[in-house]
Amino acid sequence: MSKDSVGTAEVAAPQAAASPADAGDAGYSKDLKHRHVNMIAIGGAIGTGLFLGAGGRLHSAGPALALAYLVCGAFAFFVVRALGELVLYRPSSGSFVSYAREFLGEKGAYVAGWMYFLNWSTTGIADITAIALYTHYWSLFTSIPQWVLALVALTVVLAVNLISVKIFGEMEFWFAIVKVATLVAFMCVGIFLLATRHQVGGQTPGPGVITEHGGLLPHGAMPVVLVMQGVIFAYAALELVGVAAGETAEPEKIVPRAVNSIMWRVGLFYVGSVVLLAVLLPGSLYSADESPFVTVLSKIGVSGAGDVMNLVVLTAAMSSLNSGLYSTGRILRSMAMAGSAPRFTARMNRSQVPYGGILLTCAVCVLGVGLNFLMPGQAFEIVLNIASLGVISTWVIIMICHLVFVRRARAGLVRRPSFRLPGSPATEIVTIVFLIAVLGLMWDDPEVGRRTLLLIPVVAAALVAGWFAVRDRVSEATDPELSQLTE
């Protein structure tokens, strides 16, 4: 969408029948059902950040980790609620990139799109690395090189994504079912142990486990602050609801339900699980090398707990990789139609899947296969640091877009839907300040956080160089050659 078309839309009456259209939205099917979008929302809120990452964070931060999850979850909800309002204003598979184009101009859309691509392409490398590592848990696969397992995982998920959006939705639906069922089962076991005061590794469950081992902050407040980055990353993928809305027939009904359900799910699954873990065992007994759920179950003598939980974590990583290929394919197509991404990423197959963008993301993930070959022990940590920059920048851009949207609504240029982010503009400003503060606090972590921040000038230089390379063809949505790519 060109700047001229945005300008025309701004002066149009609020009662106009159609909001500014994104050329990248043409040609998609509307095969995602309510259950698909609902489970995509759940899947985005539940992943390896809880199943695996909570163990190491409990060890370093203590029971106050539950508060960190609650605070970050509240801000994550604000971001998704803001995005949900923008979706109901104008559903688009280009999601926040399309809104950035309308409210911030092509430069804003360019930055939003490529930072999101950076996030998911590097997350994809982390996912295939994690899948390979989790598969090595079973002796049957130990002899297979890590890079081979990573390549197999990428190939399988790529094939699923290229078939149709309906297959993607079904895959995410069942992935989410596995994750939710596992959490519900564990919480039932945990509540039973707590209610019956059953011994867990020699400890009697209850508040005494916390008070007798240093309280809520056994290591002080700073460790809780430092884990905020990891907690934010655990909530990454919630914005998938906005992308998926472009391929559902009734976004005005489906999106509000999916978005509103995120808050109680965060409270129940994340905060509830961490509180249960904290009252069952001291934080010092948890480890970053083992799922905290496996730690608890093994302490009460449940055989096979490691196998079951490893399968669930493997499922969570597959789900993340699946979602990353799906979302970047749609985002890159929206950018390609405006000229800020390679033209081939606008291509769609007969199943109405934007295969060009998906293949570009896979190409970066293939580099990750090489990274697994060269540095199998460090591949996961390297790419995870880079991905965190993409997550925070994406959320900040969503909130900035919403600020501009609300300002234009007050000027009478656009109309806000009834489903709104409460407390605007204060909510957006506080959220942006919080996200930037989390980024700044990473400097206090010299091993991981500081190295991540030092990548910002490199990423910024790459974005500037890229903009000068594409600016001459930006807004070529009416170019006949580009239009033919959607036929």
C-alpha positions in Angstrom: 0.0 0.0 0.0 1.5 3.3 -1.1 1.7 6.4 1.0 -0.7 8.1 -1.3 -3.4 5.5 -0.6 -2.8 6.0 3.2 -3.2 9.7 2.8 -6.5 9.2 0.9 -7.7 6.9 3.6 -7.0 9.4 6.3 -9.2 12.0 4.8 -12.0 9.6 4.1 -15.1 9.7 6.3 -15.1 7.2 9.2 -18.3 5.7 7.7 -16.5 4.6 4.6 -17.3 1.0 3.7 -13.7 -0.2 3.5 -10.6 0.6 5.5 -7.3 1.0 3.7 -6.5 -2.3 2.1 -3.3 -4.2 2.1 -2.5 -5.6 -1.3 -0.8 -8.5 0.5 -4.2 -9.7 1.8 -5.5 -10.8 -1.6 -5.7 -14.5 -2.4 -5.9 -16.1 1.0 -8.4 -18.7 2.0 -10.5 -18.3 5.1 -10.1 -21.9 6.4 -9.1 -21.2 10.0 -11.9 -22.0 12.3 -12.7 -20.7 15.8 -11.1 -23.7 17.4 -7.9 -23.2 15.4 -7.5 -19.5 16.3 -8.4 -20.2 19.9 -5.7 -22.9 20.2 -3.2 -20.8 18.3 -3.7 -18.2 21.1 -3.2 -20.9 23.7 -0.2 -22.3 21.9 1.3 -18.9 21.7 1.0 -18.5 25.5 2.4 -21.9 26.4 5.7 -23.1 25.2 9.2 -24.2 26.1 9.6 -21.0 28.2 7.3 -22.7 30.8 7.9 -26.4 30.2 11.7 -26.1 30.3 12.8 -22.6 31.1 10.9 -22.3 34.4 13.3 -24.7 36.1 16.4 -22.5 35.7 14.5 -19.4 36.5 13.0 -20.8 39.7 16.6 -21.8 40.7 18.0 -18.3 40.2 15.0 -16.1 41.1 13.1 -18.2 43.6 9.3 -18.2 44.2 9.0 -14.5 43.2 9.3 -15.8 39.6 5.5 -16.2 39.8 5.2 -12.4 40.2 7.6 -11.9 37.2 5.3 -14.1 35.1 2.3 -12.2 36.3 3.7 -8.7 35.5 5.1 -9.7 32.1 1.8 -11.5 31.4 -0.2 -8.4 32.1 2.0 -6.4 29.6 1.8 -9.2 27.1 -2.0 -9.0 27.4 -2.0 -5.3 26.7 0.0 -5.9 23.6 -2.3 -8.5 22.3 -5.4 -6.5 23.3 -4.0 -3.5 21.3 -3.3 -5.8 18.3 -6.8 -7.3 18.6 -8.4 -3.8 18.4 -6.3 -3.1 15.2 -7.4 -6.5 13.8 -11.1 -5.6 14.2 -10.5 -2.2 12.7 -9.0 -4.0 9.6 -8.2 -7.7 9.6 -5.0 -8.4 7.7 -2.6 -11.3 7.3 0.1 -8.7 7.2 -0.9 -7.9 10.8 1.2 -5.3 12.6 3.4 -4.8 9.5 0.3 -3.7 7.6 -0.8 -1.4 10.5 2.8 0.0 10.7 2.5 0.8 7.0 -0.7 2.7 7.5 0.2 4.5 10.7 4.0 4.9 10.6 4.7 4.8 6.9 6.8 2.4 4.8 9.9 2.9 6.9 7.9 1.8 10.0 6.6 -1.3 8.1 10.0 -2.1 6.9 11.5 -2.1 10.4 8.6 -4.0 11.9 8.7 -6.7 9.2 12.4 -7.4 9.2 12.7 -7.3 13.0 9.8 -9.8 13.1 11.6 -11.9 10.5 14.8 -11.7 12.5 12.8 -12.9 15.6 11.2 -15.9 13.9 14.1 -17.0 11.7 16.5 -17.1 14.6 13.8 -18.6 16.8 13.4 -21.2 14.1 17.1 -22.0 14.4 16.6 -22.3 18.2 13.6 -24.6 17.7 15.3 -27.0 15.4 18.3 -27.0 17.7 16.0 -27.7 20.6 14.2 -30.5 18.7 17.5 -32.2 18.0 18.6 -31.9 21.6 15.3 -33.3 22.9 15.4 -36.1 20.4 18.9 -37.1 21.7 17.3 -37.8 25.0 16.2 -41.2 23.7 19.1 -43.7 23.2 17.6 -44.7 19.8 18.6 -41.3 18.4 21.8 -40.6 20.3 24.0 -41.8 17.4 22.4 -39.5 14.9 24.2 -36.2 14.4 22.5 -33.2 15.9 22.4 -31.4 12.5 20.7 -34.3 10.8 17.9 -34.3 13.3 17.6 -30.5 13.0 17.3 -30.9 9.2 14.6 -33.6 9.4 12.5 -31.5 11.8 12.7 -28.5 9.5 11.7 -30.6 6.5 8.7 -32.1 8.2 7.3 -28.8 9.4 8.0 -27.1 6.1 6.0 -29.7 4.3 3.1 -29.2 6.6 3.1 -25.5 6.1 3.2 -25.7 2.3 0.2 -28.0 2.1 -2.6 -25.6 3.3 -3.4 -23.2 6.1 -6.1 -25.7 7.3 -3.4 -28.3 7.9 -1.3 -25.8 9.8 -4.4 -24.9 11.9 -5.0 -28.6 12.6 -1.4 -29.2 13.6 -1.4 -26.2 15.9 -4.7 -27.4 17.4 -3.4 -30.8 18.4 0.0 -29.4 19.5 -1.9 -27.0 21.9 -4.1 -29.9 23.1 -1.0 -31.9 24.1 0.4 -28.9 26.0 -2.8 -28.0 27.8 -3.6 -31.6 28.7 -0.1 -32.0 30.2 -0.3 -28.8 32.3 -3.8 -29.7 33.5 -2.6 -33.2 34.5 0.4 -31.8 36.3 -1.6 -29.2 38.2 -4.1 -31.9 39.3 -1.2 -34.0 40.6 0.3 -30.9 42.3 -2.9 -29.9 44.0 -3.4 -33.5 45.2 0.1 -33.5 46.7 -0.5 -30.2 48.3 -3.9 -31.1 49.7 -2.8 -34.5 51.1 0.6 -33.1 52.4 2.3 -36.0 50.5 6.1 -35.9 50.8 7.9 -34.7 47.7 11.6 -35.5 47.9 11.6 -35.4 51.6 9.8 -32.1 51.7 6.2 -31.5 53.0 4.4 -29.4 50.4 3.0 -26.0 51.5 3.9 -22.4 52.2 6.6 -23.7 54.6 8.7 -24.8 51.6 9.0 -21.1 50.7 9.4 -19.6 54.2 12.0 -22.1 55.3 14.2 -21.6 52.2 14.7 -17.9 52.0 11.2 -16.6 51.4 10.0 -15.1 48.1 13.3 -13.6 47.3 16.0 -16.0 48.5 18.7 -14.3 46.3 17.4 -10.8 46.4 15.4 -8.8 43.9 18.0 -8.5 41.1 17.7 -12.1 39.9 14.0 -11.6 39.5 14.6 -8.5 37.4 17.2 -10.3 35.3 14.9 -13.1 34.3 12.4 -10.6 32.9 14.0 -10.9 29.5 13.5 -14.7 29.5 9.9 -14.3 30.7 9.1 -11.9 28.0 10.5 -14.3 25.4 8.4 -17.1 27.0 5.3 -15.1 25.9 6.5 -14.5 22.4 4.1 -15.8 19.7 1.0 -14.3 21.3 0.9 -11.9 18.4 0.1 -14.8 16.1 -3.5 -14.2 16.8 -3.3 -11.1 14.7 -1.7 -12.9 11.7 -4.2 -15.8 11.9 -7.2 -13.4 11.9 -6.5 -12.6 8.2 -7.4 -16.2 7.3 -10.6 -16.6 9.3 -14.1 -15.9 8.0 -15.4 -14.2 11.1 -12.6 -12.2 12.9 -15.0 -9.9 14.6 -16.4 -12.9 16.6 -13.3 -15.0 16.9 -10.5 -12.5 17.8 -12.1 -10.9 20.9 -12.8 -14.3 22.5 -9.2 -15.5 21.7 -7.6 -12.4 23.0 -9.7 -12.1 26.2 -9.0 -15.7 27.1 -5.3 -15.1 27.1 -5.3 -13.3 30.4 -6.9 -16.1 32.5 -4.8 -18.7 30.7 -1.6 -16.8 31.7 -2.8 -16.6 35.3 -3.8 -20.3 35.4 -1.1 -22.0 33.5 2.0 -19.8 34.0 1.4 -18.2 37.4 -0.5 -21.2 38.8 2.1 -23.7 37.7 5.0 -21.7 39.1 3.2 -21.2 42.4 2.6 -24.9 42.6 6.2 -25.7 41.8 7.4 -23.3 44.5 5.3 -24.8 47.2 6.2 -28.4 46.2 10.0 -28.1 46.2 12.6 -25.4 47.2 13.9 -23.4 44.2 17.4 -24.7 44.8 16.3 -28.2 43.7 15.2 -27.1 40.3 17.6 -26.9 37.4 18.0 -25.3 33.9 19.0 -28.7 32.6 15.7 -30.4 33.5 12.0 -29.6 33.2 10.7 -28.5 36.6 7.7 -30.8 36.1 10.1 -33.8 35.6 11.9 -32.8 38.8 8.7 -32.9 40.8 7.4 -36.1 39.3 10.7 -37.9 39.6 10.8 -36.9 43.3 7.5 -38.8 43.9 8.7 -41.8 42.0 6.7 -41.5 38.8 8.4 -43.7 36.3 8.7 -42.5 32.7 8.1 -38.8 33.7 11.2 -37.7 31.8 10.1 -39.5 28.6 6.6 -38.0 28.7 7.7 -34.5 29.5 10.5 -34.6 26.9 7.9 -35.6 24.3 5.8 -32.6 25.4 8.7 -30.2 25.2 9.5 -31.6 21.8 5.9 -30.9 20.8 6.2 -27.3 22.1 9.4 -26.7 20.0 7.7 -28.2 16.8 4.7 -25.9 17.5 6.9 -22.9 17.7 8.7 -23.8 14.5 5.4 -24.4 12.7 4.1 -21.0 13.9 7.3 -19.2 12.8 7.1 -20.5 9.3 3.4 -19.6 9.1 3.7 -16.1 10.3 6.8 -15.0 8.5 5.3 -16.3 5.2 2.4 -13.9 5.6 4.4 -11.0 6.9 7.0 -11.2 4.1 4.2 -11.3 1.5 2.7 -8.1 2.9 6.1 -6.5 2.7 6.9 -7.8 -0.8 3.7 -6.3 -2.2 5.0 -2.9 -1.0 8.5 -3.5 -2.3 10.4 -3.9 1.0 11.0 -7.6 0.7 12.2 -9.8 -2.2 9.5 -10.1 -4.9 9.5 -13.9 -4.8 8.2 -13.8 -1.2 4.9 -12.6 -2.6 4.3 -15.8 -4.5 1.5 -18.2 -3.5 0.9 -21.8 -4.4 -2.4 -23.4 -5.5 -3.3 -24.0 -1.9 -3.2 -20.2 -1.3 0.0 -20.5 0.8 2.7 -17.8 0.5 5.4 -20.3 -0.1 8.1 -17.7 -1.1 8.3 -16.2 2.4 8.2 -19.6 4.0 11.1 -20.8 1.9 13.1 -17.7 2.7 12.6 -18.3 6.5 13.6 -21.9 5.9 16.8 -20.8 4.1 17.9 -19.0 7.3 17.0 -22.0 9.3 19.2 -24.1 7.0 22.0 -21.8 8.1 21.0 -22.9 11.6 21.5 -26.5 10.5 25.1 -25.5 9.6 25.5 -23.8 13.0 24.4 -27.1 14.6 27.1 -28.8 12.6 29.8 -26.4 13.5 28.9 -25.4 17.1 26.3 -27.9 18.4 26.9 -26.9 22.0 26.4 -23.2 21.6 23.9 -22.9 18.7 20.8 -22.6 21.0 22.2 -19.7 23.2 23.6 -17.7 20.2 20.3 -17.5 18.3 18.1 -17.1 21.3 19.8 -13.9 22.3 19.2 -12.4 18.8 15.6 -13.4 18.8 14.9 -11.6 22.0 15.6 -8.3 20.3 13.0 -9.1 17.6 10.3 -9.9 20.2 10.7 -6.7 22.2 10.9 -4.5 19.1 7.8 -6.1 17.6 5.8 -5.5 20.8 7.0 -1.9 21.0 6.0 -1.3 17.3 2.5 -2.7 17.9 1.9 -0.3 20.8 3.2 2.7 18.8 0.9 1.8 16.0 -2.0 1.7 18.4 -1.1 5.1 19.9 -1.2 6.6 16.4 -4.5 4.8 15.6 -6.2 6.1 18.7 -4.9 9.6 18.0 -6.4 9.5 14.5 -9.7 8.1 15.8 -10.0 11.1 18.1 -9.4 13.3 15.1 -12.3 11.6 13.4 -10.1 10.0 10.6 -10.8 6.4 11.6 -13.3 4.6 13.8 -12.4 2.5 16.8 -14.2 -0.8 17.2 -16.1 -1.6 20.4 -13.4 -4.1 21.4 -10.7 -1.7 22.8 -7.5 -1.6 24.7 -8.5 0.0 28.1 -6.7 3.0 29.5 -5.3 4.4 26.2 -2.9 6.2 25.8 -1.4 5.5 29.3 -1.5 1.8 28.8 0.6 1.9 25.6 3.1 4.4 27.1 3.6 2.3 30.3 4.0 -0.9 28.2 6.6 0.7 25.9 8.5 2.1 28.9 8.4 -1.4 30.6 9.7 -3.2 27.4 12.5 -0.7 26.9 13.4 -1.0 30.6 13.6 -4.8 30.3 15.9 -4.3 27.3 18.1 -1.9 29.3 18.3 -4.1 32.4 19.9 -6.8 30.2 23.1 -4.9 30.5 23.4 -6.1 34.1 23.8 -9.7 32.8 27.3 -9.7 31.2 27.2 -13.3 30.1 24.0 -13.1 27.9 22.2 -9.8 28.2 25.1 -7.5 27.5 26.2 -9.4 24.5 22.7 -9.2 23.2 22.6 -5.4 23.6 25.9 -5.1 21.7 24.2 -6.6 18.7 21.8 -3.6 18.4 24.2 -1.4 16.4 24.9 -4.3 14.1 21.2 -4.9 13.5 20.5 -1.2 13.0 23.3 -0.9 10.4 21.9 -3.9 8.5 18.4 -2.3 8.5 19.7 1.0 7.3 21.7 -0.6 4.5 18.7 -2.7 3.5 16.5 0.3 3.4 18.7 2.1 0.9 18.7 -1.1 -1.2 14.9 -1.4 -1.4 13.7 2.2 -1.2 13.5 2.7 -4.9 11.0 -0.1 -5.4 9.0 0.5 -2.2 5.3 1.2 -2.9 5.3 -0.6 -6.3 2.1 -2.4 -5.4 0.7 -1.5 -8.8 3.6 -2.8 -10.8 2.2 -5.3 -13.3 5.1 -7.7 -12.8 4.5 -7.8 -9.1 0.8 -8.1 -9.5 1.3 -11.2 -11.6 2.9 -13.0 -8.7 -0.5 -13.3 -7.0 -2.3 -14.8 -10.0 
